[in-house]
Amino acid sequence: MLKIRLMTGIQVVMMTGALLLASCGANVPELTPTVTFSADQIRTEAVTTFSAALSETAFAAPSDTPVPTLTPVPTLSTLATSTGGVPFGAATSVAPTSAATACYGLTFVSDVSIPDNTPMTAGRTFTKTWKVLNSGSCAWDAGFKFALTGGDPMGSSTLTLPSSVAAGAQYDISVPMTAPSTSGTLRGNWRMSTASGQFFGDEVYVVIVVGGGSAATNTSGPAAATSTTAPATATATP
């Protein structure tokens, strides 16, 4: 391409010179000096034409400037969807499960004395006895507590086991009580605990009617269990 443009420039210069020479007749006096081109002038013209051609070519040619690489926009991580948990403002504390009490169990068997709704006169003393079963896999140790957990104490106090009770054995728990002077149906709830105060097993209760009050109906008495060993009797400490 550049070679063709160079040759074209030279031809233009030569044709221009030929026309100038032809325009001057042989018999016509020469009015103007004949224009002649030296070899240096021809080379200069050719170089000028060649430079112009290079400039046009460079302008038309695509730029070699590298196209900037597009940096990918980082993808925003999706917020995790809540699948549950403690509602805002709710208590988060959970009562721990004690491994020390996992093997202890107590199941109510029957009322040995003072069945539910037994009539009582105010101030009368009596002994409430429950037959229970050690339904756990561990023995109850001497020093375990049988204590009031709610209701009327009826003049009683916490019972401390004087000896251990083997797993699978039935046991009679007896607590001395006194009917209060308050008339009506009275109830006291009791439960076994370890020596350190960790409760376990069924909660049992005593219900008496003092002063001719209306009797309460027991609708949730536990099922009886079959005796497998001779029961023992515990004595409450006043």
matplotlib code that plots the C-alpha trace (Angstrom):
import matplotlib.pyplot as plt

x = [0.0, 2.8, 4.8, 1.9, 1.4, 5.1, 5.0, 1.9, 3.6, 6.6, 4.4, 2.5, 5.7, 6.9, 3.6, 3.6, 7.0, 6.0, 3.0, 5.0, 7.5, 4.8, 3.1, 6.1, 6.2, 9.5, 8.8, 7.3, 9.6, 10.1, 8.2, 8.9, 11.8, 11.4, 10.8, 13.2, 13.3, 16.4, 16.8, 16.9, 13.6, 12.0, 13.3, 12.1, 8.6, 8.5, 9.5, 6.9, 4.2, 5.4, 5.2, 1.7, 0.7, 2.1, 0.2, -3.1, -2.4, -1.6, -4.8, -6.9, -5.3, -6.9, -5.2, -3.1, -4.2, -5.3, -9.0, -9.4, -10.5, -13.9, -13.7, -16.7, -18.9, -18.8, -22.0, -23.7, -24.3, -27.9, -29.0, -29.7, -33.3, -34.3, -35.7, -36.6, -35.2, -36.1, -38.4, -37.0, -37.5, -38.2, -36.2, -33.2, -32.2, -33.0, -33.1, -30.1, -30.7, -28.7, -26.9, -26.8, -30.6, -31.1, -31.1, -33.5, -37.2, -40.3, -43.7, -46.8, -48.4, -51.3, -52.5, -51.8, -53.6, -55.7, -57.2, -58.3, -61.1, -60.8, -62.9, -60.9, -61.7, -59.6, -56.4, -56.6, -53.2, -52.7, -50.0, -50.2, -48.6, -47.9, -46.7, -44.2, -41.9, -38.2, -38.7, -35.2, -32.0, -30.2, -30.8, -32.1, -29.3, -29.7, -30.2, -32.5, -35.4, -39.1, -40.5, -43.5, -43.6, -46.9, -50.2, -50.9, -48.1, -50.7, -48.1, -45.6, -41.9, -39.4, -38.7, -35.1, -34.5, -32.8, -31.4, -31.0, -33.8, -32.8, -33.9, -37.1, -38.1, -41.4, -41.3, -43.8, -43.3, -45.1, -45.3, -47.0, -49.5, -52.1, -55.3, -55.4, -58.2, -59.2, -62.4, -62.6, -60.8, -57.0, -54.3, -50.5, -48.1, -44.9, -42.0, -38.7, -35.3, -31.6, -29.7, -28.7, -32.3, -32.8, -36.4, -37.3, -40.2, -44.0, -45.4, -47.8, -50.4, -52.7, -56.3, -58.4, -61.7, -61.8, -65.0, -67.6, -66.5, -67.3, -65.2, -62.8, -63.0, -59.7, -59.7, -56.0, -54.9, -51.9, -52.3, -51.3, -48.2, -47.6, -45.5, -42.3, -40.5, -41.4, -42.1, -40.1, -41.5, -39.9, -40.5, -40.7, -38.5, -40.6]
y = [0.0, 2.4, 1.5, 2.2, 5.7, 6.5, 5.5, 7.6, 10.7, 10.3, 10.0, 13.1, 15.1, 13.8, 14.4, 18.0, 18.6, 17.1, 19.3, 22.4, 21.5, 20.8, 24.1, 26.0, 26.1, 26.0, 29.4, 31.1, 33.2, 31.8, 34.2, 32.3, 30.2, 26.6, 24.8, 21.9, 19.4, 18.1, 14.6, 15.9, 17.8, 14.6, 12.6, 15.3, 15.2, 11.5, 11.4, 14.0, 12.0, 8.8, 10.6, 11.8, 8.3, 6.9, 9.5, 8.5, 4.9, 5.3, 7.3, 4.7, 1.8, 0.5, 1.6, -1.0, 0.4, -2.6, -2.6, -2.4, -5.7, -5.4, -6.3, -8.4, -6.9, -9.1, -10.9, -9.9, -12.9, -13.7, -13.1, -16.3, -17.0, -17.7, -21.2, -21.0, -20.3, -18.2, -15.3, -11.8, -10.9, -14.4, -16.0, -18.0, -19.9, -23.6, -25.7, -28.0, -31.8, -33.2, -36.4, -37.2, -37.7, -39.4, -42.9, -42.0, -42.7, -42.9, -44.2, -43.9, -47.3, -46.6, -44.8, -47.1, -44.7, -41.6, -42.0, -38.9, -36.8, -38.4, -36.3, -34.8, -32.7, -29.7, -30.4, -34.2, -35.9, -38.6, -40.4, -40.3, -43.3, -43.7, -46.9, -46.0, -47.9, -47.1, -47.2, -46.0, -47.9, -46.5, -47.0, -44.1, -43.3, -42.7, -39.0, -38.5, -36.0, -36.4, -32.8, -30.7, -29.0, -27.1, -26.8, -27.1, -28.7, -29.8, -29.5, -31.9, -31.6, -33.0, -36.7, -37.9, -41.5, -43.4, -46.1, -46.8, -48.3, -50.6, -50.1, -52.0, -52.1, -50.8, -48.5, -47.2, -43.5, -42.3, -38.7, -37.6, -34.7, -32.6, -31.4, -27.6, -25.5, -24.2, -25.7, -27.0, -29.3, -29.2, -30.7, -31.1, -32.1, -34.1, -35.3, -37.2, -35.4, -36.2, -35.1, -31.9, -31.1, -32.3, -33.6, -36.6, -39.0, -38.7, -36.0, -37.5, -35.7, -36.0, -34.6, -34.2, -32.5, -30.5, -29.4, -31.0, -29.2, -30.6, -33.5, -33.1, -35.7, -37.3, -37.6, -38.2, -40.9, -42.9, -46.6, -49.2, -51.3, -54.9, -55.4, -57.3, -56.9, -56.4, -52.7, -50.7, -48.0, -44.6, -42.4, -38.6, -36.5, -34.0]
z = [0.0, 0.9, -2.2, -4.5, -2.9, -3.4, -7.0, -7.6, -6.1, -8.4, -11.4, -10.5, -10.3, -13.7, -15.4, -14.1, -15.5, -18.9, -19.2, -18.5, -21.2, -23.7, -23.1, -24.4, -28.3, -30.2, -31.9, -29.0, -27.0, -23.6, -21.3, -18.1, -17.0, -17.4, -14.2, -13.7, -10.8, -9.6, -8.2, -4.7, -5.2, -6.6, -3.6, -1.2, -2.8, -2.6, 1.0, 1.8, 0.0, 1.8, 5.2, 4.5, 3.5, 6.7, 8.7, 7.0, 7.5, 11.2, 11.7, 9.9, 11.7, 14.9, 18.1, 19.9, 23.3, 25.4, 26.3, 30.1, 31.7, 33.3, 37.0, 38.0, 40.7, 43.8, 44.5, 47.7, 50.0, 50.7, 54.2, 56.1, 56.6, 60.2, 60.6, 64.2, 67.6, 70.6, 69.8, 70.5, 74.2, 75.3, 78.1, 76.8, 80.0, 80.0, 83.1, 82.9, 83.1, 86.0, 85.1, 88.8, 89.0, 85.6, 87.2, 90.0, 89.8, 92.1, 91.1, 93.3, 94.2, 96.6, 99.7, 102.7, 105.2, 105.0, 101.6, 99.7, 101.3, 104.7, 107.2, 110.0, 113.1, 113.7, 115.7, 115.1, 114.7, 112.1, 110.0, 106.3, 104.6, 100.8, 99.2, 96.4, 94.1, 93.4, 89.6, 88.8, 88.1, 91.2, 94.9, 97.0, 99.4, 103.1, 103.6, 100.7, 101.5, 101.2, 101.4, 101.0, 97.5, 97.8, 99.6, 103.4, 105.5, 108.1, 110.9, 109.2, 108.5, 105.9, 106.1, 105.8, 104.7, 107.5, 105.1, 101.4, 99.2, 96.4, 92.8, 92.1, 95.8, 97.2, 100.2, 102.7, 103.4, 106.6, 107.7, 111.0, 110.5, 112.4, 110.9, 111.0, 112.4, 109.0, 107.8, 104.3, 101.9, 102.4, 100.3, 100.6, 97.8, 98.5, 96.5, 96.9, 96.3, 96.7, 99.7, 97.8, 97.0, 93.4, 93.1, 91.0, 90.4, 91.0, 93.2, 95.8, 97.9, 100.9, 100.9, 104.1, 104.8, 108.1, 109.8, 107.5, 104.4, 100.9, 99.8, 96.8, 94.0, 93.0, 89.2, 88.5, 90.9, 89.5, 88.7, 91.3, 90.9, 91.9, 95.0, 94.4, 97.7, 101.3, 101.9, 104.5, 106.7, 107.2, 110.2, 109.8, 112.0, 113.9]

ax = plt.figure().add_subplot(projection="3d")
ax.plot(x, y, z, "-o")
ax.set_aspect("equal")
plt.show()
